[in-house]
Amino acid sequence: MHTHQTDSPPLESFFQIVRSIPGAAREVWRGKQAAWQASNQLRHPLRDLAWQSDVAHSLQEEVERLLPGTESAATRHARSAIVCEEDCIILEEIHRLTSEHNRSNITRTAAYLECYEQYPELHWALLAHMVSRNGGYHMTDLQSGLMHNLQNQTDREHMYRMLERCNALIFQDAYPQLLLYMNSRKLGRSCFHLLPHFHISAFMTPFWERFWLERCSSLLSVALIINEQNYIESRVVQHPYFKKEVLSKPAFHLHNLAGLNHIVFPLGRGKGLAGRVIEHFGKLDERIMFGKSLYAMLFGTQQVFTQVLEFARSVPHRGSRAEYWPGLFTTHEEHAGKNEFYSKELMEQEWLPEGERLYSPELLAVWQDTPYEPITRQDWLQSRDCLGHLTTPRRPWLFEMSHEHRYGLLKTSVAHDAKALLH
């Protein structure tokens, strides 16, 4: 066992201090929340997210007619087999672009933002950009100064593989859909009969066809949230490999302690965070509700929407948490703090001086592009169970995450320091 500095506080002291934080911090949190509630009097123009209940109901009926074994499903399959020369060119180009931009979390995240910038009615593309940013942060956290000693390299690689797999599969499924809409706009005609050529679930066809006619962004966004979470359910969450190597291991719950179940939307560099916490990643219904809540928070609150979009446009995504809290993190390991223990500094200072900040690497500095085996192509739409989620997305009452997210860092630092004491 290594010998440590004599002035390092014992492990019991760390936990005593941590336990004393929530009481004092609640007052700070309440003050911030009151300010946010006051600012929410000015809403984004899509205050109620323009939900059309009658259209949603008719789309539910259309999806039911597309369930396996129905006549509509057979007709759809036959129609999708008919393509013209122009359609063949579109198919080839979309396959090429999807492969090109699906190299890493960095390229995917940038591609989503580009889609939104060209066609802002594609709300889901901006939501996907911000959630994908978080995916990159979670990947680099595994190799960060705070977390590198909490798992062995094998477990880190398993966790990275799951995060990367979710990110890549959602992009593989969703990006061709976005490109088909963009091609439809350019050509002035619907290209959504080509959806089956990309193995897109039959669930999405009526939503895209109705969106082409009516541009109801909220309905399409909710449909995409439902679709993508169902898409990864069997391919990742219920996959035997990930259940055995990641989801069933105690280390996965450690990541929740560390705040890897936080999805945060920065409101500028060095400023506040909006966000939500997902408690049970393994539950499909909870992931869908979580996605809808994030969407409503982003597009239902003026301050969040405006500041998040400004951040997305001005701060290129590289996967380091220094992108939004440069006063706490650095991308350069040689510029990070050299102390063996972190929690004392994090408890005493809001920000850390230069040379003492936490190492949060850029993604491509610590992870390489990851090839995968071919995925299964079955359509997840087998029953009407998913239709219960086709409801109005509700804005969360509480979404200011700055304090809670920083408290997650503090808990992680305590775990880091405790592990260091034992070695």
C-alpha positions as CSV (number, residue, x, y, z in Angstrom):
1,M,0.0,0.0,0.0
2,H,1.3,3.4,-0.9
3,T,2.2,6.0,1.7
4,H,0.1,9.2,1.5
5,Q,0.6,12.7,2.7
6,T,0.0,13.1,6.4
7,D,-2.3,16.1,6.0
8,S,-4.7,14.2,3.8
9,P,-8.1,14.0,5.6
10,P,-9.3,10.5,6.5
11,L,-12.0,8.9,4.4
12,E,-14.6,9.3,7.2
13,S,-14.1,13.1,7.1
14,F,-14.8,13.1,3.4
15,F,-18.2,11.5,3.9
16,Q,-19.0,13.7,6.9
17,I,-18.4,16.8,4.8
18,V,-20.4,15.4,1.8
19,R,-23.3,14.6,4.0
20,S,-23.4,18.2,5.3
21,I,-23.6,19.7,1.8
22,P,-27.3,19.1,0.8
23,G,-28.8,21.2,3.6
24,A,-26.8,24.3,2.8
25,A,-27.0,23.8,-0.9
26,R,-30.8,23.5,-0.9
27,E,-31.1,27.2,-0.2
28,V,-28.8,28.1,-3.1
29,W,-30.7,25.8,-5.3
30,R,-34.1,27.3,-4.3
31,G,-32.8,30.7,-5.1
32,K,-31.6,29.7,-8.5
33,Q,-34.9,27.8,-9.2
34,A,-36.9,30.9,-8.2
35,A,-35.0,33.0,-10.8
36,W,-35.6,30.3,-13.4
37,Q,-39.3,30.2,-12.7
38,A,-39.5,34.0,-13.1
39,S,-37.6,33.9,-16.4
40,N,-40.0,31.2,-17.6
41,Q,-42.7,33.9,-18.0
42,L,-41.2,34.4,-21.4
43,R,-41.7,31.2,-23.3
44,H,-40.5,30.0,-26.6
45,P,-43.1,30.7,-29.3
46,L,-44.0,27.0,-29.3
47,R,-45.3,27.4,-25.8
48,D,-47.5,24.3,-25.9
49,L,-45.3,22.6,-28.4
50,A,-48.1,22.9,-30.9
51,W,-49.5,19.4,-30.2
52,Q,-52.4,18.3,-32.4
53,S,-54.4,15.7,-30.6
54,D,-56.7,14.9,-33.5
55,V,-53.7,14.3,-35.8
56,A,-52.0,12.2,-33.2
57,H,-55.1,10.0,-32.9
58,S,-55.4,9.6,-36.6
59,L,-51.7,8.7,-36.8
60,Q,-52.2,6.1,-34.1
61,E,-54.8,4.5,-36.3
62,E,-52.5,4.6,-39.3
63,V,-49.7,2.8,-37.3
64,E,-52.2,0.1,-36.2
65,R,-52.9,-0.6,-39.9
66,L,-49.2,-1.1,-40.5
67,L,-48.8,-3.8,-37.9
68,P,-47.4,-7.1,-39.2
69,G,-49.9,-9.3,-41.0
70,T,-52.2,-6.4,-42.1
71,E,-53.0,-5.6,-45.7
72,S,-51.6,-2.1,-45.4
73,A,-48.2,-3.6,-44.3
74,A,-48.1,-5.8,-47.4
75,T,-49.0,-2.9,-49.7
76,R,-46.4,-0.7,-48.1
77,H,-43.7,-3.3,-48.7
78,A,-44.7,-3.7,-52.4
79,R,-44.7,0.1,-52.9
80,S,-41.3,0.5,-51.4
81,A,-39.8,-1.9,-54.0
82,I,-40.6,0.6,-56.8
83,V,-37.9,3.2,-57.4
84,C,-37.0,5.4,-60.3
85,E,-33.5,6.4,-61.4
86,E,-33.5,9.6,-59.4
87,D,-34.5,7.6,-56.3
88,C,-31.5,5.2,-56.8
89,I,-29.2,8.2,-56.8
90,I,-30.7,9.5,-53.6
91,L,-30.4,6.0,-51.9
92,E,-26.8,5.7,-52.9
93,E,-25.9,9.2,-51.7
94,I,-27.7,8.8,-48.3
95,H,-25.9,5.5,-47.7
96,R,-22.6,7.2,-48.5
97,L,-23.3,10.2,-46.2
98,T,-24.5,8.0,-43.3
99,S,-21.4,5.9,-43.4
100,E,-19.2,9.0,-43.7
101,H,-20.7,10.8,-40.7
102,N,-21.2,7.7,-38.5
103,R,-17.5,7.3,-37.8
104,S,-17.5,8.7,-34.3
105,N,-19.6,10.6,-31.7
106,I,-17.9,13.7,-32.9
107,T,-19.0,13.4,-36.6
108,R,-22.5,12.3,-35.6
109,T,-23.0,15.2,-33.3
110,A,-21.9,17.7,-35.9
111,A,-24.2,16.1,-38.6
112,Y,-27.3,16.5,-36.4
113,L,-26.6,20.2,-35.9
114,E,-26.1,20.7,-39.6
115,C,-29.5,19.2,-40.3
116,Y,-31.2,21.5,-37.8
117,E,-29.4,24.6,-39.2
118,Q,-30.7,23.8,-42.7
119,Y,-34.2,22.9,-41.6
120,P,-35.1,24.3,-38.1
121,E,-38.5,22.5,-38.3
122,L,-36.5,19.3,-37.6
123,H,-36.6,19.9,-33.8
124,W,-35.4,16.4,-33.1
125,A,-32.1,17.1,-34.8
126,L,-31.2,19.8,-32.3
127,L,-32.3,17.6,-29.4
128,A,-30.2,14.7,-30.8
129,H,-27.2,17.1,-31.2
130,M,-27.4,18.0,-27.5
131,V,-28.0,14.4,-26.3
132,S,-25.2,13.2,-28.5
133,R,-22.9,15.8,-26.9
134,N,-23.7,14.2,-23.6
135,G,-22.9,10.8,-25.0
136,G,-19.4,12.1,-25.9
137,Y,-18.9,13.5,-22.4
138,H,-19.9,10.2,-20.8
139,M,-17.4,8.4,-23.1
140,T,-14.5,10.6,-22.1
141,D,-15.5,10.6,-18.4
142,L,-14.4,7.0,-18.4
143,Q,-10.8,8.1,-19.0
144,S,-11.0,11.3,-17.0
145,G,-8.9,12.3,-14.0
146,L,-11.8,11.7,-11.6
147,M,-12.9,8.3,-12.9
148,H,-9.9,6.5,-14.3
149,N,-9.2,4.7,-11.0
150,L,-12.8,3.6,-10.4
151,Q,-12.8,0.8,-13.0
152,N,-10.2,-1.4,-14.7
153,Q,-9.6,-0.9,-18.3
154,T,-11.7,-3.9,-19.4
155,D,-14.8,-2.6,-17.7
156,R,-14.2,0.9,-19.1
157,E,-14.0,-0.6,-22.6
158,H,-17.3,-2.5,-22.1
159,M,-19.0,0.7,-20.8
160,Y,-17.6,2.7,-23.7
161,R,-18.7,0.1,-26.2
162,M,-22.3,0.3,-24.9
163,L,-22.4,4.1,-25.0
164,E,-20.8,4.2,-28.5
165,R,-23.2,1.5,-29.7
166,C,-26.3,3.4,-28.7
167,N,-24.9,6.6,-30.3
168,A,-24.0,4.8,-33.5
169,L,-27.2,2.8,-33.9
170,I,-29.5,5.8,-33.3
171,F,-27.6,7.8,-35.9
172,Q,-27.7,4.9,-38.4
173,D,-31.4,4.8,-38.1
174,A,-32.3,8.4,-37.8
175,Y,-29.9,10.2,-40.1
176,P,-31.2,8.6,-43.3
177,Q,-34.7,9.8,-42.2
178,L,-33.5,13.4,-41.8
179,L,-31.7,13.2,-45.2
180,L,-34.8,11.9,-46.9
181,Y,-36.7,14.9,-45.6
182,M,-34.0,17.3,-46.8
183,N,-34.0,15.6,-50.2
184,S,-37.8,15.9,-50.3
185,R,-37.5,19.7,-49.6
186,K,-34.9,20.1,-52.4
187,L,-36.9,18.1,-54.9
188,G,-40.3,19.4,-54.0
189,R,-41.8,15.9,-53.7
190,S,-42.0,13.3,-50.9
191,C,-39.2,10.7,-50.8
192,F,-40.6,8.8,-47.8
193,H,-41.5,5.8,-49.9
194,L,-37.8,5.1,-49.6
195,L,-37.8,4.7,-45.8
196,P,-38.0,0.8,-46.0
197,H,-34.7,0.8,-48.1
198,F,-32.9,1.9,-44.9
199,H,-34.8,-0.6,-42.8
200,I,-36.7,2.1,-41.0
201,S,-39.5,0.9,-38.8
202,A,-43.0,1.0,-40.4
203,F,-43.9,3.1,-37.4
204,M,-42.2,6.2,-38.8
205,T,-43.8,6.2,-42.3
206,P,-47.1,7.9,-41.4
207,F,-45.4,10.5,-39.2
208,W,-43.0,11.5,-42.0
209,E,-45.8,11.6,-44.6
210,R,-48.0,13.7,-42.3
211,F,-45.0,16.0,-41.5
212,W,-44.4,16.5,-45.2
213,L,-48.0,17.9,-45.4
214,E,-48.4,19.8,-42.1
215,R,-45.0,20.3,-40.5
216,C,-46.1,19.4,-37.0
217,S,-42.6,19.4,-35.4
218,S,-43.7,18.1,-32.0
219,L,-45.5,15.0,-33.3
220,L,-42.6,14.1,-35.5
221,S,-40.1,14.6,-32.6
222,V,-42.1,12.4,-30.2
223,A,-42.4,9.8,-32.9
224,L,-38.6,9.8,-33.4
225,I,-38.0,9.6,-29.6
226,I,-40.3,6.5,-29.4
227,N,-38.7,5.0,-32.5
228,E,-35.1,5.4,-31.5
229,Q,-35.6,4.1,-28.0
230,N,-37.4,1.0,-29.3
231,Y,-34.6,0.6,-31.9
232,I,-31.9,0.2,-29.3
233,E,-34.0,-1.8,-26.9
234,S,-33.3,-5.2,-28.3
235,R,-30.0,-4.3,-30.0
236,V,-28.3,-2.8,-26.9
237,V,-30.3,-2.7,-23.7
238,Q,-31.6,-6.3,-23.9
239,H,-28.6,-7.6,-25.8
240,P,-27.0,-10.5,-23.8
241,Y,-23.5,-9.0,-24.1
242,F,-24.4,-5.6,-22.7
243,K,-26.6,-7.1,-20.0
244,K,-23.8,-9.3,-18.8
245,E,-20.8,-7.0,-19.2
246,V,-22.3,-3.6,-18.3
247,L,-25.9,-3.4,-17.0
248,S,-25.6,-6.2,-14.5
249,K,-22.3,-5.0,-12.9
250,P,-22.0,-2.9,-9.8
251,A,-19.8,-0.4,-11.7
252,F,-22.8,0.6,-13.8
253,H,-24.5,1.9,-10.7
254,L,-21.3,3.7,-9.7
255,H,-21.7,5.7,-12.9
256,N,-25.2,6.8,-11.8
257,L,-23.5,8.0,-8.5
258,A,-21.0,9.9,-10.6
259,G,-23.7,11.7,-12.6
260,L,-23.5,9.7,-15.9
261,N,-27.2,9.5,-15.7
262,H,-27.4,13.3,-16.1
263,I,-28.2,14.8,-19.4
264,V,-27.2,18.5,-19.3
265,F,-27.7,21.3,-21.7
266,P,-25.1,24.0,-21.2
267,L,-26.4,27.6,-21.2
268,G,-23.0,29.0,-22.2
269,R,-19.4,28.5,-21.3
270,G,-18.9,28.7,-17.6
271,K,-22.6,29.3,-17.0
272,G,-25.5,27.3,-15.8
273,L,-26.8,23.9,-16.9
274,A,-30.4,22.8,-17.6
275,G,-31.1,19.1,-17.6
276,R,-32.7,16.0,-16.3
277,V,-31.7,12.8,-14.5
278,I,-32.7,9.3,-15.8
279,E,-33.0,6.9,-13.0
280,H,-33.5,3.6,-14.8
281,F,-31.8,3.4,-18.2
282,G,-32.8,-0.2,-18.6
283,K,-36.6,0.7,-18.7
284,L,-37.9,1.5,-22.2
285,D,-40.9,3.5,-20.9
286,E,-38.7,5.6,-18.7
287,R,-36.3,6.4,-21.5
288,I,-39.1,7.5,-23.8
289,M,-40.6,9.7,-21.1
290,F,-37.2,11.1,-20.4
291,G,-36.6,12.0,-24.0
292,K,-40.0,13.7,-24.3
293,S,-39.2,15.7,-21.1
294,L,-35.9,16.9,-22.6
295,Y,-37.6,17.9,-25.8
296,A,-40.3,19.9,-24.0
297,M,-37.6,21.5,-21.8
298,L,-35.5,22.5,-24.9
299,F,-38.3,23.8,-27.1
300,G,-40.8,24.9,-24.5
301,T,-38.7,27.4,-22.6
302,Q,-37.3,30.5,-24.2
303,Q,-34.2,30.8,-22.1
304,V,-33.2,27.2,-22.5
305,F,-33.8,27.2,-26.3
306,T,-32.0,30.5,-27.0
307,Q,-28.9,29.8,-24.9
308,V,-28.5,26.2,-25.8
309,L,-28.7,27.0,-29.5
310,E,-26.1,29.8,-29.1
311,F,-23.8,27.3,-27.2
312,A,-24.2,24.6,-29.9
313,R,-23.3,27.1,-32.6
314,S,-20.4,28.7,-30.9
315,V,-18.7,25.7,-29.1
316,P,-17.5,22.9,-31.4
317,H,-18.1,19.4,-29.8
318,R,-14.9,17.6,-29.0
319,G,-16.2,15.5,-26.0
320,S,-14.5,17.3,-23.1
321,R,-16.5,18.8,-20.2
322,A,-14.1,21.8,-20.5
323,E,-16.4,22.9,-23.3
324,Y,-19.0,24.1,-20.8
325,W,-17.1,24.4,-17.5
326,P,-13.6,25.5,-18.4
327,G,-13.2,26.8,-14.8
328,L,-13.3,23.2,-13.6
329,F,-11.9,21.1,-16.4
330,T,-9.0,21.1,-18.8
331,T,-8.4,19.0,-21.9
332,H,-4.7,18.8,-21.3
333,E,-3.5,16.2,-18.9
334,E,-0.2,18.0,-18.4
335,H,-2.2,21.1,-17.3
336,A,-4.4,19.2,-14.8
337,G,-4.0,19.1,-11.1
338,K,-1.3,16.7,-9.8
339,N,-2.9,16.1,-6.4
340,E,-3.8,12.5,-5.5
341,F,-7.0,13.7,-3.9
342,Y,-9.7,16.0,-5.3
343,S,-12.7,16.3,-3.0
344,K,-11.2,18.9,-0.6
345,E,-10.5,21.4,-3.4
346,L,-13.9,20.8,-5.0
347,M,-15.6,21.4,-1.6
348,E,-13.7,24.6,-0.9
349,Q,-13.7,26.3,-4.3
350,E,-16.4,26.9,-6.9
351,W,-13.8,26.9,-9.7
352,L,-10.3,25.5,-9.7
353,P,-7.2,27.6,-10.6
354,E,-5.3,27.0,-13.7
355,G,-2.9,24.1,-13.2
356,E,-5.3,22.5,-10.7
357,R,-8.3,21.7,-12.9
358,L,-9.7,18.2,-13.6
359,Y,-8.6,16.3,-16.6
360,S,-11.4,15.8,-19.1
361,P,-9.9,14.7,-22.4
362,E,-11.2,15.2,-25.9
363,L,-12.9,12.0,-27.1
364,L,-10.5,11.3,-30.0
365,A,-7.5,11.5,-27.7
366,V,-8.7,8.5,-25.6
367,W,-11.0,6.4,-27.8
368,Q,-10.6,5.2,-31.4
369,D,-13.3,4.6,-34.0
370,T,-15.0,1.3,-33.2
371,P,-16.0,-1.2,-35.9
372,Y,-19.1,-3.4,-35.2
373,E,-20.6,-6.6,-36.4
374,P,-23.7,-6.4,-38.6
375,I,-26.9,-5.6,-36.8
376,T,-30.2,-7.3,-36.9
377,R,-32.7,-5.7,-39.3
378,Q,-36.1,-6.8,-37.9
379,D,-38.7,-4.1,-37.4
380,W,-39.3,-3.4,-33.7
381,L,-43.0,-2.6,-34.4
382,Q,-44.8,-5.7,-33.5
383,S,-47.7,-4.5,-31.4
384,R,-49.6,-1.3,-30.5
385,D,-47.9,-1.0,-27.1
386,C,-45.8,2.0,-28.3
387,L,-48.8,4.1,-29.1
388,G,-49.4,5.0,-25.4
389,H,-46.4,7.3,-25.6
390,L,-47.9,9.4,-28.4
391,T,-49.0,12.1,-26.0
392,T,-48.2,15.8,-25.4
393,P,-44.6,16.3,-24.2
394,R,-44.7,18.1,-20.8
395,R,-42.2,20.6,-19.7
396,P,-40.5,19.6,-16.4
397,W,-41.0,22.0,-13.5
398,L,-37.5,21.6,-12.2
399,F,-34.6,21.5,-14.6
400,E,-31.8,23.7,-13.3
401,M,-29.0,21.2,-13.0
402,S,-25.9,23.3,-12.1
403,H,-25.8,22.4,-8.4
404,E,-26.9,18.8,-8.8
405,H,-24.4,18.2,-11.5
406,R,-21.5,19.7,-9.5
407,Y,-22.6,17.7,-6.5
408,G,-22.3,14.6,-8.7
409,L,-18.7,15.6,-9.4
410,L,-18.1,16.0,-5.7
411,K,-19.5,12.5,-5.0
412,T,-17.3,11.1,-7.7
413,S,-14.3,12.8,-6.2
414,V,-15.0,11.2,-2.8
415,A,-15.2,7.8,-4.5
416,H,-11.9,8.6,-6.4
417,D,-10.2,9.6,-3.2
418,A,-11.5,6.6,-1.2
419,K,-10.1,4.3,-3.9
420,A,-6.8,6.1,-3.8
421,L,-6.6,5.7,-0.1
422,L,-6.9,1.9,-0.5
423,H,-4.0,1.6,-2.9
